[in-house]
Amino acid sequence: MGDLVKFVIIGGISEYDVQVMAQVFFHHLPFEMVEEVPNHGLCLHVEICGTGEVTATLFDSGSMIAQNTATGAKPVALAIYRVLAEFTGYRPPWGLLTGIRPVKLISAMNSSGLGRKEAVSAMISRYLVDETRAELCADVAAVQARIMQASPQNSVSIYISVPFCPTICHYCSFSAYPVSKFGNRMEAYLAALLAEIAYLGEICRGRPVENIYIGGGTPTALDVKNFRILLEAIDRAFDTGKALEYTVEAGRPDTVCAEKLALMRDFGVGRISINPQTLKGETLRKIGRGHTVSEFHEAYNLAKSFGFEHINFDLILGLPDETLADIEATFSGICALNPNSVTIHNLAIKRASKFHTDIPQLQKQTDMLALSREFMGCAGLVPYYLYRQKNSPGNFENVGYSRPGFEGRYNIHMMEETRSVLAAGCGAITKLVDLEANRIERIVNLRDLDQYIQRVDEMIARKGDIFG
């Protein structure tokens, strides 16, 4: 079959629209635009006629092997979907949807007057979403509608980025810097960050701060002295006592200690994350986590002893060499802790040389997700937010589960873009949401640590251009 897919596009069709749908099936293969169908390898020929009818044809070594014609609201996606589903035998669970926020779609249907049953039916019939995912979206949308009723319309979320980590996990794609190499920049970074935090405090004065989220990186990778300095600065800038939610990512169990937990408690932090990712020690070593399963349990028990009840656990499906039995053992261990909040992530599947080598992994991911839904339901947790990684192989989802009352408000607002997010720090993204105009403006901070430190005044000035 070759290790390259070529596209021939005729008519006014976006190259992006073709590629993004094809990537659902062929994410493991690179793409190339060509003028005509070659006599070797796979080639997807997509053509639109004057009536809006789209024909997608798949060729292998110059010979046609599948063809379909589609009309309607999403004819490009539909024609490609039908052809590639026929060729591969794979039916993507999210059908024609390629965006990362499918809940937005069903929430819009609800707002327009469609009930749950009608909205689920529309997801299935219009977008070929499978029933499980359509029902999942409806469940999430219902929880979020309840949360939004208690959210002041002019409120804002605050995000603070601390990009330091004890070590960098092998799968990490965030702006993160190991303390062993970059720890000597910690104080300079904090000085820059505190200047931006102070400015955010000025520009959001008079607007309610609904939630504060300190993420990264691993904020608790800061030493006790600098962690205190950060919390003091946030306390000066914002009315933390009135915030409905205050979260700190204490994601790495090896960074959790009594002194930092005491500081978080004293400064009003009510929600923390302590993330095992897996309860298989061998996997933790493989992915560079730098902590043991025992250290996770110790950190969790210590946090509970300080009175923290709203503790989130992150788990990752698809980690190297993990089997369904391994995942089941992790879920059993986590559910034994009677959690209030668990977030299930999917690890992106690496590229392979041929499509058929990915099919077993796709099925394995499907089975793992089904297992996660079963265990979370048995633990009394319901889905409250959902997102999908852009161009993720298999078209799968990441889902946050919680008990009622333990939903992560920041996660909802950030993912569904229902409130403005004012962000400070390396790689942080400010989102200014205008729901009436259906407009979102983004202000992106520099991802490079040293550049952020040196140019923080520019980051502040960018916000000043908007807020005056």
Secondary structure, DSSP 8 states (H G I E B T S, - for coil): --S-EEEEEESS--HHHHHHHHHHHHTTS-EEE-SS--SSSEEEEEEE-TTS-EEEEEEETTEEEEEEEE-SSSHHHHHHHHHHHHHH----TTTT--SS-HHHHHHHHHHTT--HHHHHHHHHHHH---HHHHHHHHHHHHHHHHHHHTS-TT-EEEEEEE-EESS--TT--SS-EEHHHHGGGHHHHHHHHHHHHHHHHHHTTTS-EEEEEEEES-GGGS-HHHHHHHHHHHHHHS-GGG-SEEEEE--SGGG--HHHHHHHHHTT--EEE---B-S-HHHHHHTT----HHHHHHHHHHHHHTT--EEEEEEEES-TT--HHHHHHHHHHHHTT--SEEEEEE------SSGGGTHHHHHHHHHHHHHHHHHHHHTT-EEEEEE--TT-GGG--EEEEE-TT---HHHHHHHHT-SEEEEESTT-EEEEEETTTTEEEEEE--SSHHHHHHTHHHHHHHHHHHH-
